[in-house]
Amino acid sequence: MICENLALDPEAEKAGIAQERYTKGMDGTGYAFPDVFAASWCGAPTAFEIQLATTQLPNIVRREDFYAANGIRLVWIIGSSEGQLERRTFKDIYLRNDGQILGLDGDVMAAARKASAPLFRLYRLLPGPISKRLAPEWKTKIVSADELNWGAAGSRPRSVHFGYDAYADQLVEKDTALANARQRFYAVLADSDHVEAGLIWNEVAENVGGIRWEALASPYDVVRAFGVLATIRKNEITVKTKIGLSDLPHLVNSMLLEPADRRCWTHAFKLLAGAVRPELLTVESVAQKCRRNDSEHGAGSPPDLSAGQVFNVFFPEGAFGRLQRQSAEGT
């Protein structure tokens, strides 16, 4: 079915499409037998791996690493059963691939033949509506090749639309009550008003779910830790401090990563900074403290995971990363 689908593209048909093609690594070590190999698909050699049964994460990682190292794009394909997406194997794939995976079934092939062009079923995991407390749900539609970002040689396809985190943020911004609550929350963080911050937090938790403010940790430390996170997100001082924004690494170190009772928020900091200020993570003093804090907390679940959707309302950047970690921990 995949071969027939790909053959509808003149480029792929001319370059060659093969089933279970022996593919040796460029350095002479390692090999793979992709279910379908297209010598040229959207400008690069591409392996299509059909996943219908369970497999172990190390096998998934090995294949992904092999194709990336050898400049071969990797595309994971599933069959027609959406229910299988809840199985461990499929989670290991799509949570490592932008929260999406492609499918091919009879309806897709019928549409492809009619269009005389390759089509796929795109499954995207996105936050659900506020009314369903932002619980992740699947969005699916039949797409043409040019509706996907296939990436460069050695990469994996991604959606051309904004990702999980930005989608969550947009849902909050479109909800007047939540958007207003978030702005009020940031304002009281700037004043280190942990009483008012707690009231706003609990108000939102009632709406979207999550633990209450009193269960987070010491209010004194939480309001300051969140103030630092908000400062990073908004790129303006949102915590009571005399340290200027021009010395953000010092602010992060002294007010979040160094105080013992705030180190538990290091995981949240790394996800947020990775999304909006990745250069922060390359500052050696910041990186050292992150490593130390990670080591101190070991394999324990960080509090931003247990906080629930209420945390994602205030700090949506990192929501997909938390989803990945929660899945890995089986929570």
Backbone torsions as a table, in degrees:
resi	resn	phi	psi	omega
1	MET	NA	-42.2	179.3
2	ILE	-65.2	-42.5	179.9
3	CYS	-60.4	-44.2	178.8
4	GLU	-63.0	-41.7	-179.7
5	ASN	-62.0	-49.2	-177.9
6	LEU	-66.4	-32.7	-178.0
7	ALA	-65.9	-14.2	176.0
8	LEU	-72.9	-8.9	176.3
9	ASP	-100.3	119.6	-176.6
10	PRO	-57.6	-38.3	-179.8
11	GLU	-60.8	-49.5	-178.6
12	ALA	-66.9	-40.7	-179.3
13	GLU	-63.5	-42.7	-179.4
14	LYS	-68.6	-40.7	-177.3
15	ALA	-72.5	-30.5	178.3
16	GLY	117.4	134.3	179.0
17	ILE	-127.5	127.6	-176.2
18	ALA	-133.7	148.1	175.4
19	GLN	-94.9	139.0	176.6
20	GLU	45.2	53.0	-179.4
21	ARG	-79.0	128.3	176.3
22	TYR	-66.6	121.5	-176.5
23	THR	-125.3	113.5	-177.6
24	LYS	-96.6	145.4	179.0
25	GLY	-64.3	150.7	-178.1
26	MET	-62.8	-28.2	-179.6
27	ASP	-88.2	5.2	177.5
28	GLY	87.6	-6.3	178.8
29	THR	-114.5	146.1	179.0
30	GLY	80.7	152.3	179.0
31	TYR	-159.7	167.5	178.4
32	ALA	-149.9	158.3	175.3
33	PHE	-123.3	77.1	179.9
34	PRO	-59.7	143.2	-179.6
35	ASP	-57.5	-41.4	174.4
36	VAL	-139.7	134.8	179.7
37	PHE	-122.5	124.4	175.1
38	ALA	-107.8	119.2	-177.5
39	ALA	-60.8	-28.7	176.1
40	SER	-149.6	113.0	177.2
41	TRP	-133.4	115.8	-176.9
42	CYS	54.4	39.8	172.6
43	GLY	89.5	6.5	-178.8
44	ALA	-153.7	152.2	173.9
45	PRO	-62.7	139.6	-172.3
46	THR	-139.3	133.7	175.1
47	ALA	-103.3	131.4	176.2
48	PHE	-108.9	115.5	-179.9
49	GLU	-104.0	121.6	-179.3
50	ILE	-91.3	119.0	-179.1
51	GLN	-110.4	106.0	-179.5
52	LEU	-115.2	-19.3	-177.6
53	ALA	-127.1	-179.7	-178.2
54	THR	-79.0	153.1	173.0
55	THR	-152.2	168.2	-177.2
56	GLN	-90.7	150.4	-179.8
57	LEU	-54.6	-42.1	178.4
58	PRO	-57.1	-34.3	177.4
59	ASN	-68.5	-37.9	177.7
60	ILE	-65.0	-47.1	-179.4
61	VAL	-63.6	-40.9	-179.4
62	ARG	-60.3	-44.3	-179.7
63	ARG	-66.5	-43.6	179.6
64	GLU	-61.3	-44.4	-179.5
65	ASP	-65.8	-40.4	-179.4
66	PHE	-62.3	-48.7	-177.7
67	TYR	-66.7	-40.0	179.5
68	ALA	-62.4	-42.5	-178.6
69	ALA	-66.9	-23.0	-175.8
70	ASN	-109.6	17.0	173.9
71	GLY	66.5	28.7	-179.9
72	ILE	-111.7	123.4	177.7
73	ARG	-67.5	142.9	-179.9
74	LEU	-116.3	129.7	178.0
75	VAL	-126.3	121.1	177.1
76	TRP	-88.6	135.7	-178.2
77	ILE	-127.0	134.7	173.6
78	ILE	-115.6	174.4	-179.4
79	GLY	-86.1	-140.8	-171.1
80	SER	-100.8	-2.8	-175.4
81	SER	-96.7	107.5	178.8
82	GLU	-67.3	-25.2	-178.7
83	GLY	-61.7	-27.5	-178.3
84	GLN	-69.4	-14.3	-178.0
85	LEU	-66.2	-16.7	177.9
86	GLU	-84.5	-5.4	179.6
87	ARG	-77.9	152.0	-174.2
88	ARG	-54.0	-45.5	-177.3
89	THR	-57.9	-45.8	-176.3
90	PHE	-70.6	-33.8	174.4
91	LYS	-62.4	-41.8	179.4
92	ASP	-60.2	-28.1	179.9
93	ILE	-83.0	-58.6	-171.1
94	TYR	-73.6	-24.6	176.0
95	LEU	-74.8	-12.2	173.9
96	ARG	-100.2	-0.2	-174.7
97	ASN	-131.3	56.9	172.7
98	ASP	63.6	20.7	-179.8
99	GLY	67.9	26.3	-179.8
100	GLN	-139.7	158.8	176.1
101	ILE	-154.5	152.1	-178.2
102	LEU	-101.9	150.6	177.9
103	GLY	-130.3	162.4	177.7
104	LEU	-142.6	127.3	-178.5
105	ASP	-146.8	-178.0	-176.5
106	GLY	-60.7	-40.7	179.7
107	ASP	-65.0	-39.5	178.7
108	VAL	-64.5	-44.7	-179.1
109	MET	-64.6	-38.0	177.6
110	ALA	-62.0	-41.9	179.2
111	ALA	-68.6	-36.5	179.8
112	ALA	-65.9	-43.2	179.0
113	ARG	-62.4	-40.8	179.9
114	LYS	-65.6	-37.3	-179.2
115	ALA	-84.0	-12.0	-175.5
116	SER	54.7	40.4	179.7
117	ALA	-156.4	149.0	179.3
118	PRO	-61.9	137.7	175.6
119	LEU	-133.0	157.3	178.9
120	PHE	-138.8	159.2	170.2
121	ARG	-97.0	119.5	179.7
122	LEU	-94.7	122.8	173.2
123	TYR	-105.3	121.9	178.2
124	ARG	-122.8	128.8	176.0
125	LEU	-89.6	120.2	-176.4
126	LEU	-138.1	160.2	176.5
127	PRO	-64.1	139.2	176.2
128	GLY	-77.3	178.6	-177.6
129	PRO	-66.3	163.8	178.1
130	ILE	-57.4	-37.1	-178.6
131	SER	-62.1	-22.2	177.2
132	LYS	-107.6	20.9	175.0
133	ARG	59.8	35.8	175.6
134	LEU	60.0	17.8	-179.6
135	ALA	-61.5	133.9	-177.8
136	PRO	-57.7	139.5	177.0
137	GLU	-147.5	162.2	-177.0
138	TRP	-90.1	134.1	168.9
139	LYS	-110.5	133.3	-177.2
140	THR	-139.5	143.2	175.2
141	LYS	-160.7	160.3	176.5
142	ILE	-84.6	128.6	-175.9
143	VAL	-127.4	154.9	172.9
144	SER	-88.1	169.4	-177.4
145	ALA	-60.4	-36.5	-176.2
146	ASP	-78.6	0.2	174.8
147	GLU	-92.6	4.9	177.3
148	LEU	-121.5	152.3	173.2
149	ASN	-95.0	102.8	-174.0
150	TRP	-78.7	-15.4	177.6
151	GLY	73.1	-177.5	-178.2
152	ALA	-85.2	175.0	176.1
153	ALA	-56.5	134.1	179.1
154	GLY	89.1	-4.5	-179.1
155	SER	-100.8	-172.9	178.0
156	ARG	-126.9	148.1	-175.1
157	PRO	-64.2	147.8	176.9
158	ARG	-131.4	163.4	177.7
159	SER	-72.8	148.1	175.9
160	VAL	-81.7	-10.9	179.5
161	HIS	-90.5	167.7	-179.5
162	PHE	-65.4	153.2	-172.3
163	GLY	-83.6	-170.1	-173.8
164	TYR	-56.6	-49.0	-176.1
165	ASP	-62.8	-47.4	-178.7
166	ALA	-65.5	-33.3	178.0
167	TYR	-66.1	-42.8	177.3
168	ALA	-61.4	-43.0	179.3
169	ASP	-62.2	-41.2	-179.9
170	GLN	-64.8	-39.3	177.7
171	LEU	-61.2	-40.3	178.8
172	VAL	-67.0	-45.0	-177.7
173	GLU	-63.7	-30.2	-179.3
174	LYS	-81.1	-13.4	178.4
175	ASP	-96.3	109.4	-172.7
176	THR	-56.2	-43.8	-177.1
177	ALA	-65.6	-45.0	-179.1
178	LEU	-69.6	-41.4	179.4
179	ALA	-61.3	-41.4	178.6
180	ASN	-66.4	-41.2	179.5
181	ALA	-62.6	-40.0	179.9
182	ARG	-64.3	-41.9	179.1
183	GLN	-66.2	-39.2	177.0
184	ARG	-65.7	-37.0	179.4
185	PHE	-62.2	-47.3	178.6
186	TYR	-60.1	-39.1	-178.5
187	ALA	-63.4	-43.4	-178.6
188	VAL	-76.1	-24.9	173.3
189	LEU	-63.3	-38.0	179.5
190	ALA	-62.6	-27.2	178.0
191	ASP	-95.8	1.4	-176.3
192	SER	55.0	34.8	179.8
193	ASP	-87.4	88.7	-175.1
194	HIS	-72.1	-22.8	177.9
195	VAL	-68.5	-51.8	-179.9
196	GLU	-67.6	-36.6	177.4
197	ALA	-60.1	-40.9	179.4
198	GLY	-64.4	-38.7	179.1
199	LEU	-64.6	-42.7	-179.9
200	ILE	-68.0	-43.8	178.8
201	TRP	-56.7	-48.5	-178.3
202	ASN	-66.0	-32.5	176.2
203	GLU	-61.7	-44.3	179.6
204	VAL	-71.6	-39.8	179.1
205	ALA	-59.1	-35.9	177.4
206	GLU	-63.8	-30.0	-176.3
207	ASN	-83.0	-45.4	-173.2
208	VAL	-113.5	-9.3	-179.6
209	GLY	96.2	155.9	-179.5
210	GLY	131.8	170.9	-176.8
211	ILE	-78.4	156.5	-177.9
212	ARG	-77.0	160.8	-177.0
213	TRP	-56.8	-40.7	-175.9
214	GLU	-64.6	-21.5	-177.1
215	ALA	-89.7	-4.8	-175.4
216	LEU	-71.6	-58.3	-178.1
217	ALA	174.2	-163.2	176.6
218	SER	-59.2	122.1	-179.6
219	PRO	-54.0	-37.0	-180.0
220	TYR	-59.5	-44.1	-178.0
221	ASP	-79.1	-37.0	-178.4
222	VAL	-64.1	-44.7	-176.8
223	VAL	-64.1	-32.2	178.7
224	ARG	-79.1	-38.1	176.5
225	ALA	-62.7	-45.1	179.1
226	PHE	-67.3	-31.9	176.7
227	GLY	-62.2	-37.8	177.0
228	VAL	-67.6	-43.8	178.8
229	LEU	-60.9	-41.4	179.3
230	ALA	-66.9	-34.9	177.4
231	THR	-61.7	-43.9	178.1
232	ILE	-64.3	-44.7	-177.1
233	ARG	-66.2	-44.0	-175.3
234	LYS	-89.1	-13.9	-176.1
235	ASN	58.9	38.2	172.7
236	GLU	-151.9	151.5	-175.8
237	ILE	-62.3	119.8	-178.1
238	THR	-130.1	29.1	178.4
239	VAL	-146.1	147.9	-178.2
240	LYS	-73.7	109.2	-177.8
241	THR	-163.1	157.2	174.3
242	LYS	-96.4	-3.2	179.1
243	ILE	-77.7	131.0	-177.9
244	GLY	-81.9	163.5	-179.8
245	LEU	-64.2	-24.4	179.8
246	SER	-68.1	-17.4	178.5
247	ASP	-116.0	49.8	-175.7
248	LEU	-59.8	-40.9	178.1
249	PRO	-57.4	-40.2	178.7
250	HIS	-65.9	-40.2	178.8
251	LEU	-61.9	-45.7	-179.6
252	VAL	-62.9	-45.7	-179.0
253	ASN	-63.0	-49.0	-171.8
254	SER	-77.3	-28.1	-173.4
255	MET	-108.8	-10.6	-179.1
256	LEU	-129.2	-52.8	-171.5
257	LEU	-83.0	-22.7	-176.7
258	GLU	-91.2	-46.4	-179.3
259	PRO	-57.9	128.9	-172.8
260	ALA	-57.1	-38.9	-175.4
261	ASP	-82.4	2.3	178.0
262	ARG	-115.9	-5.6	-176.5
263	ARG	-64.9	-22.1	-179.1
264	CYS	-64.1	-16.2	-179.6
265	TRP	-92.2	12.3	-179.9
266	THR	-62.0	-39.7	179.7
267	HIS	-60.8	-45.1	178.5
268	ALA	-62.1	-41.5	178.9
269	PHE	-60.2	-45.7	-177.0
270	LYS	-63.8	-40.5	178.1
271	LEU	-65.2	-45.6	-178.6
272	LEU	-66.1	-48.8	-180.0
273	ALA	-62.7	-38.5	179.2
274	GLY	-60.7	-28.6	-178.9
275	ALA	-86.7	-38.0	-172.6
276	VAL	-116.3	-24.7	179.8
277	ARG	-141.3	63.5	-175.2
278	PRO	-60.5	-24.5	179.0
279	GLU	-63.4	-25.1	178.1
280	LEU	-60.6	-36.6	-176.0
281	LEU	-73.6	-12.5	178.9
282	THR	-92.8	-8.4	176.3
283	VAL	-69.8	124.7	-170.7
284	GLU	-59.4	-41.5	-179.3
285	SER	-64.7	-37.4	177.7
286	VAL	-67.9	-46.7	-179.1
287	ALA	-60.7	-40.3	179.9
288	GLN	-63.0	-44.5	-179.1
289	LYS	-68.0	-35.2	177.2
290	CYS	-63.3	-43.4	179.3
291	ARG	-63.5	-43.1	179.2
292	ARG	-62.7	-46.2	-177.8
293	ASN	-65.7	-38.9	176.9
294	ASP	-62.1	-40.8	-179.7
295	SER	-65.9	-39.7	-179.5
296	GLU	-63.2	-39.1	-175.5
297	HIS	-89.7	-7.6	173.6
298	GLY	54.5	-137.8	-176.7
299	ALA	-88.4	5.0	-178.9
300	GLY	-63.0	147.9	180.0
301	SER	-72.8	124.0	-178.8
302	PRO	-67.9	151.6	-173.8
303	PRO	-65.3	-23.2	179.0
304	ASP	-68.4	-22.0	174.6
305	LEU	-75.2	-46.5	-177.2
306	SER	-74.2	-16.6	-178.3
307	ALA	-64.7	-30.2	177.8
308	GLY	90.1	-167.2	-173.9
309	GLN	-64.9	-23.7	178.7
310	VAL	-57.8	-35.9	178.7
311	PHE	-65.9	-39.2	-179.0
312	ASN	-68.7	-24.9	175.9
313	VAL	-64.9	-43.6	-177.5
314	PHE	-83.5	-30.8	-178.4
315	PHE	-135.9	73.7	-174.7
316	PRO	-67.8	-27.7	177.8
317	GLU	-67.1	114.9	-175.4
318	GLY	115.2	-5.8	-178.5
319	ALA	-60.4	-41.5	-179.6
320	PHE	-69.3	-37.5	176.6
321	GLY	-62.0	-37.8	177.3
322	ARG	-68.4	-36.6	177.7
323	LEU	-62.8	-41.1	177.8
324	GLN	-62.3	-45.6	-177.8
325	ARG	-66.8	-41.4	179.2
326	GLN	-61.9	-40.6	178.8
327	SER	-65.6	-41.3	-179.5
328	ALA	-64.1	-33.0	-179.4
329	GLU	-87.9	-4.6	178.5
330	GLY	74.7	24.2	-179.4
331	THR	-95.3	NA	NA
